[in-house]
Amino acid sequence: MELLPAIDLRHGAAVRLIQGDFAREQDYGDPEALANRYIDGGARWIHVVDLEAARTGVRHERAALDDIVRLAAASSVRVQVGGGIRTADAAAELFEAGAARVVLGTAALEDPGLATRCARRWPGRVAVGLDYRVNEDGVAEAQAQGWQTGSGRSVLDLLDQWAGEPIGAVVVTAVDRDGMLEGPAVESLAALLLRTDLPVIASGGVGATRDLFRLAHVQANGRRLAGAIVGKALVERRFSVEEALAACAVSV
């Protein structure tokens, strides 16, 4: 299982939101320094999100993102970028800047065909981001506009429309667990593996290396998770990148 340390960008700083709430933001300073720490620890991927772009569709963090991509490229580390990518031209711009993979979130919900067209143009380099909250009916409802609005659609149902397409990954975030450090939604992830043949990357809730160990052991239909995104726990040094990589690499 691949480890993807996360850097969320807002106003030029590395920040973390609690449960996707922009009013509950924690500032962690220089994103370039954070990227260096992850690279020095041996990370092979870095997951970067422009938070303002995620809810507005307008890129805000070009300078910080370019710095991270430059640092990563010098160490052969790949960068996955999300937040506000609403057109094929926006995806192309990020690829030209050096991104290895882009994540389409709101755009994929509003125009599933866009994700399909982009995936066919850049096979394996386009991910679909499905962020969800469990609604009052117990359904994992996909969220849009930077987690600000519900889509009215089930994550499981959404996956069906990309069956057989060259999507690089499905990045699934349990919004209510994000930033809480209380553990991932393991049961929901197993259900996703049952529903789709696409690679699944989990995000939200990791607070200790034991959570990564649990994720590495999630299995359904002989398949396992492709990766795990870890944000706050790494930023706050609850464990090191080296320890996280070891947990992800446990033989299962």
Sine and cosine of phi, psi and omega as CSV:
sin_phi,cos_phi,sin_psi,cos_psi,sin_omega,cos_omega
0.00,0.00,0.77,-0.63,-0.04,-1.00
-0.98,0.18,0.61,-0.79,0.11,-0.99
-0.99,-0.12,0.74,-0.67,0.06,-1.00
-0.81,-0.58,1.00,-0.03,0.10,-1.00
-0.87,0.50,0.66,-0.75,-0.11,-0.99
-0.96,-0.27,0.62,-0.78,0.15,-0.99
-0.79,-0.62,0.92,-0.39,0.07,-1.00
-0.99,-0.11,0.76,-0.65,-0.10,-1.00
-0.95,-0.32,0.69,-0.72,0.12,-0.99
-0.40,-0.92,0.79,-0.61,-0.01,-1.00
0.81,0.59,0.61,0.79,0.07,-1.00
0.98,0.18,-0.01,1.00,-0.05,-1.00
-0.91,-0.41,0.35,-0.94,0.18,-0.98
-0.99,0.10,0.83,-0.55,-0.06,-1.00
-0.74,-0.67,0.20,-0.98,0.17,-0.98
-0.71,-0.70,0.66,-0.75,0.12,-0.99
-0.98,-0.19,0.51,-0.86,0.08,-1.00
-0.99,-0.14,0.88,-0.48,-0.01,-1.00
0.82,0.58,0.58,0.82,0.06,-1.00
0.94,0.33,0.25,0.97,-0.07,-1.00
-1.00,-0.05,0.91,-0.43,-0.02,-1.00
-0.92,0.40,-0.33,0.95,0.04,-1.00
-0.99,0.15,-0.15,0.99,-0.01,-1.00
-0.87,-0.49,0.90,0.44,-0.07,-1.00
-0.98,-0.20,0.66,-0.75,0.08,-1.00
-0.89,-0.46,0.77,-0.64,-0.08,-1.00
-1.00,-0.09,0.80,-0.60,0.00,-1.00
-0.89,-0.46,0.30,0.95,0.20,-0.98
0.99,0.11,-0.61,-0.79,-0.19,-0.98
-0.94,0.33,0.91,-0.42,-0.01,-1.00
-0.92,0.39,-0.49,0.87,0.02,-1.00
-0.92,0.40,-0.66,0.75,0.04,-1.00
-0.90,0.45,-0.63,0.78,0.02,-1.00
-0.91,0.41,-0.69,0.73,0.04,-1.00
-0.87,0.50,-0.67,0.74,0.03,-1.00
-0.87,0.49,-0.65,0.76,0.01,-1.00
-0.89,0.46,-0.68,0.74,0.01,-1.00
-0.92,0.39,-0.66,0.75,0.01,-1.00
-0.91,0.42,-0.71,0.70,0.01,-1.00
-0.89,0.46,-0.47,0.88,0.01,-1.00
-0.98,0.20,-0.14,0.99,0.06,-1.00
0.98,-0.21,0.17,0.99,0.03,-1.00
-0.88,0.48,0.63,-0.78,0.03,-1.00
-0.99,-0.16,-0.28,0.96,0.05,-1.00
-0.72,-0.70,0.45,-0.89,0.24,-0.97
-0.74,-0.67,0.73,-0.68,0.00,-1.00
-0.97,-0.24,0.88,-0.48,-0.09,-1.00
-0.87,-0.50,0.72,-0.70,0.00,-1.00
-0.79,-0.62,0.77,-0.64,0.15,-0.99
-1.00,0.03,0.98,-0.21,-0.14,-0.99
-0.92,0.40,-0.68,0.73,0.00,-1.00
-0.90,0.43,-0.63,0.78,0.03,-1.00
-0.90,0.44,-0.54,0.84,-0.01,-1.00
-0.87,0.50,-0.58,0.82,-0.03,-1.00
-0.99,-0.17,-0.25,0.97,-0.03,-1.00
-0.92,-0.39,-0.38,0.92,-0.07,-1.00
0.99,0.13,0.05,1.00,-0.01,-1.00
-0.92,-0.39,0.81,-0.59,-0.04,-1.00
-0.93,0.38,0.70,-0.71,-0.02,-1.00
-0.87,-0.49,-0.40,0.91,-0.23,-0.97
-0.90,-0.44,0.66,0.75,-0.05,-1.00
-0.86,0.51,-0.72,0.69,-0.08,-1.00
-0.90,0.44,-0.73,0.68,-0.01,-1.00
-0.91,0.42,-0.65,0.76,0.01,-1.00
-0.90,0.43,-0.69,0.72,0.01,-1.00
-0.87,0.49,-0.62,0.79,0.02,-1.00
-0.89,0.45,-0.69,0.73,-0.01,-1.00
-0.92,0.40,-0.69,0.73,0.01,-1.00
-0.88,0.47,-0.66,0.76,0.01,-1.00
-0.89,0.46,-0.73,0.68,0.02,-1.00
-0.88,0.48,-0.70,0.72,-0.04,-1.00
-0.90,0.44,-0.69,0.73,-0.03,-1.00
-0.87,0.50,-0.59,0.81,-0.01,-1.00
-0.92,0.40,-0.33,0.95,-0.02,-1.00
-0.90,-0.44,0.23,0.97,-0.02,-1.00
0.86,0.51,0.50,0.86,0.09,-1.00
-1.00,-0.07,0.68,-0.73,-0.03,-1.00
-1.00,-0.05,0.56,-0.83,-0.03,-1.00
-0.89,-0.45,0.79,-0.62,0.10,-0.99
-0.97,-0.25,0.79,-0.61,-0.14,-0.99
-0.88,-0.48,0.72,-0.69,0.09,-1.00
-0.71,-0.71,0.21,-0.98,0.04,-1.00
0.95,-0.31,0.98,-0.20,0.15,-0.99
0.97,0.23,0.33,0.95,0.01,-1.00
-1.00,0.03,0.99,-0.17,-0.17,-0.99
-0.92,-0.38,-0.08,1.00,-0.03,-1.00
-0.63,-0.78,0.31,-0.95,0.08,-1.00
-0.90,0.44,-0.57,0.82,0.02,-1.00
-0.90,0.44,-0.62,0.78,0.03,-1.00
-0.91,0.41,-0.64,0.77,0.05,-1.00
-0.90,0.43,-0.69,0.72,0.00,-1.00
-0.87,0.49,-0.65,0.76,0.02,-1.00
-0.87,0.49,-0.66,0.75,0.00,-1.00
-0.94,0.35,-0.62,0.79,0.06,-1.00
-0.90,0.44,-0.65,0.76,0.02,-1.00
-0.90,0.43,-0.50,0.87,0.02,-1.00
-0.98,0.21,-0.18,0.98,0.07,-1.00
0.89,-0.45,0.03,1.00,0.04,-1.00
-0.90,0.43,0.65,-0.76,0.05,-1.00
-0.99,0.11,-0.54,0.84,-0.02,-1.00
-0.49,-0.87,0.59,-0.81,0.07,-1.00
-0.89,-0.45,0.47,-0.88,-0.03,-1.00
-0.91,-0.41,0.86,-0.51,0.07,-1.00
-0.99,-0.12,0.87,-0.49,-0.02,-1.00
-0.96,-0.29,-1.00,0.01,0.02,-1.00
-0.82,0.57,-0.65,0.76,-0.02,-1.00
-0.88,0.48,-0.62,0.78,0.01,-1.00
-0.93,0.36,-0.54,0.84,0.05,-1.00
-0.94,0.34,-0.68,0.73,-0.07,-1.00
-0.98,0.19,-0.49,0.87,-0.02,-1.00
-0.60,-0.80,0.99,0.17,-0.03,-1.00
-0.82,0.57,-0.50,0.87,0.01,-1.00
-0.90,0.43,-0.48,0.88,0.04,-1.00
-0.89,0.46,-0.71,0.70,0.03,-1.00
-0.87,0.49,-0.65,0.76,0.02,-1.00
-0.90,0.44,-0.73,0.68,-0.02,-1.00
-0.89,0.45,-0.67,0.75,0.00,-1.00
-0.92,0.40,-0.65,0.76,0.00,-1.00
-0.90,0.44,-0.60,0.80,0.02,-1.00
-0.95,0.31,-0.51,0.86,0.03,-1.00
-0.97,0.26,-0.62,0.78,-0.01,-1.00
-0.80,-0.60,0.96,0.28,-0.09,-1.00
-0.83,0.55,0.75,-0.66,0.05,-1.00
0.98,0.20,-0.07,1.00,-0.08,-1.00
-0.94,-0.34,0.03,1.00,0.00,-1.00
-0.88,-0.47,0.82,-0.58,0.06,-1.00
-0.95,-0.32,0.45,-0.89,0.12,-0.99
-0.97,-0.23,0.80,-0.60,0.02,-1.00
-0.99,-0.15,0.90,-0.44,0.01,-1.00
-0.90,-0.45,0.99,-0.16,0.04,-1.00
-0.99,-0.10,0.69,-0.73,-0.11,-0.99
-0.64,-0.77,0.42,-0.91,0.22,-0.97
-0.84,-0.54,0.58,-0.82,0.07,-1.00
-0.99,0.15,0.88,-0.48,-0.07,-1.00
-0.99,0.12,-0.05,-1.00,-0.10,-1.00
-0.91,0.42,-0.29,0.96,0.05,-1.00
-1.00,-0.05,0.08,1.00,0.00,-1.00
0.99,0.17,0.22,0.97,-0.02,-1.00
-1.00,-0.08,0.68,-0.74,0.08,-1.00
-0.97,0.23,1.00,-0.08,-0.10,-1.00
-1.00,0.00,0.81,-0.58,0.01,-1.00
-0.91,0.41,0.63,-0.77,-0.02,-1.00
-0.96,-0.29,0.46,-0.89,0.00,-1.00
-0.75,-0.67,0.10,-1.00,0.07,-1.00
0.81,0.58,0.79,0.61,0.02,-1.00
0.90,0.44,0.63,0.78,0.06,-1.00
0.95,0.31,0.25,0.97,-0.09,-1.00
-1.00,0.01,-0.39,0.92,-0.05,-1.00
-0.69,-0.72,0.56,-0.83,0.08,-1.00
-0.99,0.14,0.56,-0.83,-0.03,-1.00
-1.00,0.01,-0.28,0.96,-0.08,-1.00
0.98,0.20,0.15,0.99,-0.07,-1.00
-0.83,-0.56,0.60,-0.80,0.02,-1.00
-0.97,0.24,0.65,-0.76,0.06,-1.00
-0.86,0.52,-0.67,0.74,-0.02,-1.00
-0.88,0.48,-0.67,0.74,0.01,-1.00
-0.92,0.39,-0.60,0.80,-0.01,-1.00
-0.89,0.46,-0.58,0.82,-0.05,-1.00
-0.87,0.50,-0.53,0.85,-0.09,-1.00
-0.87,0.49,-0.51,0.86,-0.11,-0.99
-0.96,0.28,-0.20,0.98,0.04,-1.00
-0.94,-0.35,0.26,0.96,0.02,-1.00
-0.86,0.51,0.76,-0.65,0.04,-1.00
0.99,0.14,-0.06,1.00,0.02,-1.00
-1.00,0.04,0.43,-0.90,-0.06,-1.00
-0.98,0.18,0.74,0.67,0.06,-1.00
-0.95,0.33,0.74,-0.68,-0.05,-1.00
-0.95,0.31,-0.52,0.85,-0.01,-1.00
-0.16,-0.99,0.35,-0.94,0.22,-0.98
-0.93,-0.37,0.89,-0.45,0.00,-1.00
-0.99,-0.11,0.92,-0.40,-0.12,-0.99
-0.93,-0.38,0.86,-0.51,-0.02,-1.00
-0.90,-0.43,0.84,-0.55,0.13,-0.99
-0.99,0.12,0.99,-0.11,-0.15,-0.99
-0.84,0.54,-0.67,0.74,-0.06,-1.00
-0.92,0.40,-0.28,0.96,0.03,-1.00
-0.99,-0.17,-0.23,0.97,-0.09,-1.00
-0.90,0.43,0.79,-0.62,0.02,-1.00
0.98,0.19,0.03,1.00,-0.07,-1.00
-1.00,-0.08,-0.34,0.94,0.05,-1.00
0.88,0.47,0.46,0.89,-0.10,-0.99
-0.95,-0.31,0.19,0.98,0.04,-1.00
0.96,-0.27,0.49,-0.87,-0.03,-1.00
-0.99,0.16,0.26,-0.97,0.01,-1.00
-1.00,0.06,0.97,0.24,-0.13,-0.99
-0.88,0.48,-0.67,0.74,-0.05,-1.00
-0.89,0.45,-0.67,0.75,0.02,-1.00
-0.90,0.44,-0.60,0.80,-0.02,-1.00
-0.93,0.37,-0.62,0.78,0.06,-1.00
-0.89,0.46,-0.63,0.78,0.04,-1.00
-0.90,0.44,-0.59,0.80,0.03,-1.00
-0.91,0.41,-0.67,0.74,0.02,-1.00
-0.89,0.46,-0.52,0.85,0.05,-1.00
-0.94,0.34,-0.48,0.88,-0.15,-0.99
-1.00,0.00,-0.46,0.89,-0.12,-0.99
-0.72,-0.69,0.49,-0.87,0.10,-0.99
-1.00,-0.06,-0.04,1.00,-0.01,-1.00
-0.96,0.28,0.50,-0.86,0.08,-1.00
-0.88,0.48,0.70,-0.71,-0.03,-1.00
-0.91,-0.41,0.79,-0.62,0.08,-1.00
-0.92,-0.39,0.80,-0.60,-0.05,-1.00
-1.00,-0.07,0.57,-0.82,0.04,-1.00
-0.58,-0.82,0.62,-0.78,0.08,-1.00
0.95,-0.31,0.88,-0.48,0.18,-0.98
0.97,-0.23,-0.25,0.97,-0.05,-1.00
-0.91,0.41,0.84,-0.55,0.00,-1.00
-0.80,-0.59,-0.18,0.98,-0.03,-1.00
-0.43,-0.90,0.30,-0.95,-0.01,-1.00
-0.89,0.46,-0.45,0.89,0.03,-1.00
-0.90,0.44,-0.48,0.88,0.05,-1.00
-0.93,0.38,-0.63,0.78,0.06,-1.00
-0.91,0.41,-0.63,0.78,0.05,-1.00
-0.87,0.50,-0.69,0.73,0.03,-1.00
-0.89,0.45,-0.68,0.73,0.02,-1.00
-0.90,0.44,-0.63,0.78,0.01,-1.00
-0.90,0.44,-0.36,0.93,-0.02,-1.00
-0.99,-0.15,-0.02,1.00,0.07,-1.00
-0.91,0.41,0.78,-0.63,-0.06,-1.00
-0.58,-0.82,0.62,-0.78,0.10,-1.00
-0.39,-0.92,0.74,-0.68,-0.03,-1.00
0.81,0.58,0.56,0.83,0.02,-1.00
0.97,0.26,0.17,0.98,-0.02,-1.00
-0.91,-0.40,0.44,-0.90,0.03,-1.00
-0.78,-0.63,0.18,-0.98,0.01,-1.00
-0.91,0.41,0.59,-0.81,0.03,-1.00
-0.99,0.16,-0.45,0.90,-0.05,-1.00
-0.15,-0.99,0.16,-0.99,0.05,-1.00
-0.67,-0.74,0.75,-0.66,0.07,-1.00
-1.00,-0.07,0.77,-0.64,-0.02,-1.00
-0.81,-0.59,0.83,-0.56,-0.03,-1.00
-0.93,-0.36,-1.00,0.05,-0.16,-0.99
-0.84,0.54,-0.66,0.75,-0.06,-1.00
-0.87,0.49,-0.62,0.79,0.04,-1.00
-0.97,0.24,-0.65,0.76,0.01,-1.00
-0.85,0.53,-0.67,0.74,-0.05,-1.00
-1.00,0.03,0.14,0.99,0.09,-1.00
0.86,0.51,0.58,0.81,0.09,-1.00
-0.93,0.37,-0.40,0.92,0.20,-0.98
-0.38,-0.93,0.27,-0.96,-0.07,-1.00
-1.00,0.01,0.24,-0.97,0.10,-0.99
-0.87,0.50,-0.66,0.75,0.01,-1.00
-0.86,0.51,-0.70,0.72,0.03,-1.00
-0.91,0.42,-0.63,0.78,0.02,-1.00
-0.91,0.42,-0.67,0.74,0.02,-1.00
-0.88,0.47,-0.64,0.77,0.02,-1.00
-0.90,0.44,-0.66,0.75,0.01,-1.00
-0.91,0.41,-0.62,0.79,0.00,-1.00
-0.94,0.34,-0.43,0.90,-0.11,-0.99
-1.00,-0.06,0.04,1.00,-0.03,-1.00
-0.83,0.55,0.75,-0.66,0.02,-1.00
-0.92,0.39,0.77,-0.64,-0.05,-1.00
-0.83,-0.56,0.00,0.00,0.00,0.00
